[in-house]
């Protein structure tokens, strides 16, 4: 809350990231653990055209074989091209 807007009276960080490279859910000792951010961001980070009360549907991998899915995905940049079509803003930060 340092330097926060005067209207902000309280903050409650639930899962703050203190170190992006050690002990974080997305990076394990500096290596991106792709499965976790892909699953999380496929539902959490999507831009919506209008407000909704609907929960995002889980991403459909269309295969029970996770290794095969990521092998066929190729570079991470393909995730937006193949599946998300600009609806997720976080890919550049990973």
VOLO-128848 format. One record per atom (N, C-alpha, C, O): x, y, z; residue in three letters. Coordinates in steps of 0.02 Angstrom, whole numbers, padded with zeros to 5 digits, always signed. Layout:
N
XYZALA ...
//
This chain:
94
+00041-00060+00000UNK +00000+00000+00000UNK +00043+00063+00000UNK +00017+00119+00005UNK +00107+00055-00005UNK +00152+00113-00008UNK +00134+00153-00070UNK +00127+00126-00125UNK +00127+00218-00062UNK +00111+00264-00116UNK +00044+00247-00150UNK +00036+00259-00209UNK -00003+00221-00113UNK -00068+00202-00142UNK -00113+00263-00148UNK -00100+00316-00119UNK -00165+00255-00185UNK -00216+00307-00193UNK -00250+00318-00126UNK -00260+00270-00088UNK -00269+00380-00109UNK -00300+00394-00044UNK -00365+00355-00032UNK -00383+00343+00026UNK -00399+00335-00085UNK -00461+00298-00076UNK -00449+00226-00055UNK -00494+00193-00029UNK -00390+00200-00067UNK -00374+00132-00048UNK -00361+00129+00027UNK -00313+00159+00052UNK -00402+00092+00063UNK -00397+00089+00136UNK -00368+00023+00161UNK -00343+00020+00217UNK -00370-00028+00119UNK -00347-00093+00142UNK -00323-00134+00083UNK -00350-00128+00028UNK -00273-00176+00094UNK -00250-00223+00043UNK -00237-00290+00076UNK -00213-00293+00133UNK -00254-00343+00042UNK -00245-00409+00070UNK -00213-00455+00018UNK -00248-00492-00016UNK -00146-00453+00011UNK -00114-00497-00038UNK -00122-00570-00016UNK -00100-00589+00038UNK -00152-00610-00059UNK -00166-00679-00041UNK -00109-00727-00061UNK -00096-00776-00026UNK -00077-00712-00116UNK -00023-00756-00139UNK +00030-00714-00174UNK +00041-00722-00234UNK +00062-00670-00136UNK +00111-00627-00169UNK +00172-00667-00191UNK +00194-00714-00158UNK +00199-00647-00247UNK +00260-00679-00273UNK +00319-00638-00249UNK +00326-00580-00267UNK +00360-00668-00208UNK +00417-00631-00182UNK +00480-00643-00224UNK +00525-00601-00224UNK +00484-00699-00258UNK +00542-00714-00299UNK +00518-00755-00359UNK +00495-00811-00350UNK +00523-00727-00419UNK +00498-00760-00479UNK +00537-00824-00498UNK +00515-00861-00541UNK +00594-00836-00467UNK +00636-00891-00490UNK +00646-00947-00440UNK +00667-01001-00459UNK +00631-00936-00377UNK +00640-00989-00327UNK +00575-00998-00289UNK +00552-00951-00255UNK +00546-01056-00293UNK +00487-01072-00254UNK +00421-01044-00281UNK +00370-01049-00248UNK +00422-01015-00341UNK +00361-00989-00370UNK +00326-01044-00409UNK +00357-01094-00428UNK +00260-01036-00419UNK +00222-01087-00455UNK +00239-01089-00530UNK +00235-01142-00561UNK +00259-01033-00559UNK +00272-01031-00631UNK +00344-01048-00648UNK +00357-01079-00699UNK +00391-01029-00606UNK +00461-01042-00619UNK +00489-01086-00563UNK +00477-01072-00504UNK +00526-01136-00581UNK +00559-01179-00532UNK +00634-01170-00542UNK +00663-01198-00588UNK +00664-01132-00497UNK +00735-01117-00501UNK +00754-01086-00568UNK +00806-01103-00597UNK +00710-01042-00594UNK +00724-01006-00655UNK +00696-01038-00718UNK +00699-01007-00771UNK +00670-01098-00714UNK +00643-01132-00772UNK +00566-01127-00772UNK +00534-01142-00722UNK +00538-01104-00828UNK +00465-01098-00834UNK +00434-01167-00831UNK +00450-01210-00872UNK +00389-01177-00784UNK +00352-01240-00778UNK +00287-01229-00816UNK +00237-01209-00786UNK +00287-01242-00880UNK +00236-01221-00927UNK +00166-01244-00909UNK +00118-01207-00919UNK +00158-01304-00884UNK +00091-01331-00871UNK +00051-01287-00823UNK -00009-01276-00835UNK +00082-01262-00771UNK +00046-01223-00721UNK +00021-01156-00748UNK -00038-01142-00742UNK +00064-01113-00778UNK +00038-01050-00803UNK -00010-01059-00862UNK -00057-01019-00870UNK +00001-01110-00903UNK -00043-01120-00960UNK -00114-01135-00935UNK -00162-01105-00959UNK -00120-01180-00888UNK -00186-01198-00861UNK -00218-01139-00825UNK -00277-01125-00834UNK -00179-01104-00784UNK -00206-01048-00745UNK -00227-00990-00791UNK -00283-00965-00785UNK -00183-00969-00836UNK -00197-00911-00878UNK -00249-00925-00931UNK -00281-00878-00955UNK -00259-00988-00950UNK -00310-01003-01000UNK -00380-00986-00975UNK -00425-00976-01016UNK -00390-00983-00910UNK -00455-00965-00884UNK -00456-00899-00847UNK -00507-00865-00846UNK -00400-00880-00817UNK -00398-00822-00774UNK -00385-00757-00813UNK -00416-00706-00798UNK -00341-00758-00860UNK -00317-00697-00890UNK -00353-00674-00952UNK -00327-00632-00989UNK -00412-00700-00967UNK -00444-00684-01030UNK -00480-00617-01029UNK -00512-00599-00980UNK -00473-00581-01085UNK -00511-00519-01094UNK -00583-00538-01110UNK -00595-00584-01149UNK -00630-00502-01081UNK -00701-00514-01094UNK -00730-00455-01131UNK -00710-00398-01120UNK -00778-00468-01175UNK -00811-00415-01212UNK -00861-00377-01169UNK -00875-00319-01182UNK -00887-00410-01118UNK -00936-00379-01074UNK -00935-00416-01007UNK -00911-00472-01003UNK -00962-00384-00955UNK -00964-00418-00890UNK -01005-00483-00893UNK -01051-00489-00933UNK -00986-00530-00852UNK -01022-00594-00851UNK -01020-00624-00781UNK -00976-00608-00741UNK -01067-00667-00768UNK -01067-00704-00705UNK -01045-00776-00717UNK -01039-00815-00670UNK -01033-00793-00779UNK -01012-00861-00797UNK -00939-00872-00780UNK -00897-00828-00789UNK -00924-00931-00754UNK -00855-00951-00742UNK -00824-00972-00808UNK -00858-01003-00849UNK -00760-00958-00819UNK -00729-00982-00880UNK -00728-01058-00880UNK -00718-01090-00829UNK -00738-01086-00938UNK -00736-01159-00945UNK -00662-01181-00945UNK -00620-01146-00972UNK -00648-01238-00915UNK -00579-01263-00915UNK -00554-01272-00987UNK -00593-01290-01031UNK -00491-01260-00997UNK -00462-01267-01064UNK -00467-01340-01085UNK -00452-01386-01047UNK -00490-01351-01146UNK -00496-01419-01173UNK -00433-01436-01213UNK -00423-01412-01268UNK -00392-01478-01184UNK -00330-01498-01216UNK -00342-01546-01275UNK -00297-01556-01316UNK -00400-01575-01278UNK -00420-01622-01330UNK -00376-01685-01333UNK -00375-01720-01384UNK -00340-01698-01280UNK -00300-01758-01274UNK -00285-01771-01200UNK -00276-01723-01162UNK -00282-01833-01179UNK -00262-01847-01111UNK -00186-01847-01102UNK -00161-01853-01046UNK -00150-01840-01157UNK -00077-01843-01157UNK -00048-01773-01157UNK -00041-01741-01209UNK -00030-01748-01097UNK -00002-01681-01091UNK +00063-01672-01129UNK +00074-01619-01159UNK +00105-01722-01129UNK +00169-01718-01165UNK +00156-01707-01239UNK +00189-01665-01270UNK +00109-01744-01266UNK +00093-01738-01337UNK +00064-01669-01353UNK +00080-01639-01405UNK +00022-01643-01308UNK -00007-01577-01319UNK +00047-01524-01325UNK +00048-01485-01373UNK +00093-01521-01276UNK +00145-01470-01277UNK +00196-01481-01332UNK +00224-01433-01359UNK +00209-01544-01350UNK +00254-01559-01405UNK +00225-01531-01470UNK +00261-01502-01510UNK +00160-01541-01481UNK +00128-01517-01542UNK +00116-01441-01540UNK +00107-01410-01593UNK +00115-01412-01481UNK +00106-01339-01476UNK +00165-01302-01508UNK +00155-01251-01541UNK +00225-01329-01498UNK +00284-01294-01523UNK +00301-01236-01478UNK +00292-01240-01417UNK +00326-01181-01507UNK +00344-01123-01465UNK +00283-01095-01428UNK +00227-01101-01452UNK +00295-01066-01370UNK +00241-01039-01329UNK +00201-00987-01366UNK +00142-00978-01353UNK +00233-00951-01412UNK +00197-00900-01451UNK +00140-00931-01492UNK +00093-00896-01510UNK +00144-00995-01506UNK +00090-01029-01543UNK +00027-01035-01501UNK -00027-01044-01530UNK +00031-01032-01435UNK -00028-01038-01393UNK -00079-00984-01409UNK -00139-00998-01414UNK -00055-00923-01419UNK -00101-00869-01436UNK -00129-00879-01506UNK -00189-00870-01517UNK -00086-00896-01552UNK -00108-00905-01622UNK -00158-00962-01628UNK -00209-00955-01663UNK -00144-01018-01596UNK -00186-01078-01603UNK -00248-01078-01560UNK -00300-01104-01580UNK -00244-01049-01499UNK -00298-01058-01451UNK -00330-00995-01423UNK -00391-00993-01415UNK -00292-00944-01409UNK -00318-00888-01370UNK -00333-00826-01411UNK -00373-00784-01389UNK -00304-00818-01469UNK -00321-00765-01517UNK -00323-00695-01486UNK -00371-00658-01496UNK -00271-00679-01448UNK -00265-00612-01419UNK -00306-00599-01357UNK -00308-00542-01333UNK -00339-00650-01329UNK -00381-00640-01270UNK -00343-00642-01204UNK -00370-00625-01152UNK -00280-00664-01206UNK -00240-00669-01145UNK -00179-00623-01151UNK -00142-00627-01200UNK -00169-00579-01103UNK -00116-00529-01107UNK -00051-00550-01075UNK -00001-00515-01085UNK -00049-00604-01038UNK +00010-00620-00996UNK +00065-00657-01032UNK +00120-00664-01004UNK +00055-00682-01092UNK +00105-00726-01123UNK +00173-00693-01129UNK +00224-00727-01120UNK +00175-00628-01143UNK +00240-00594-01152UNK +00279-00592-01087UNK +00340-00587-01089UNK +00246-00595-01030UNK +00280-00591-00966UNK +00310-00657-00944UNK +00353-00658-00900UNK +00289-00712-00975UNK +00316-00777-00955UNK +00382-00787-00988UNK +00414-00839-00979UNK 
//
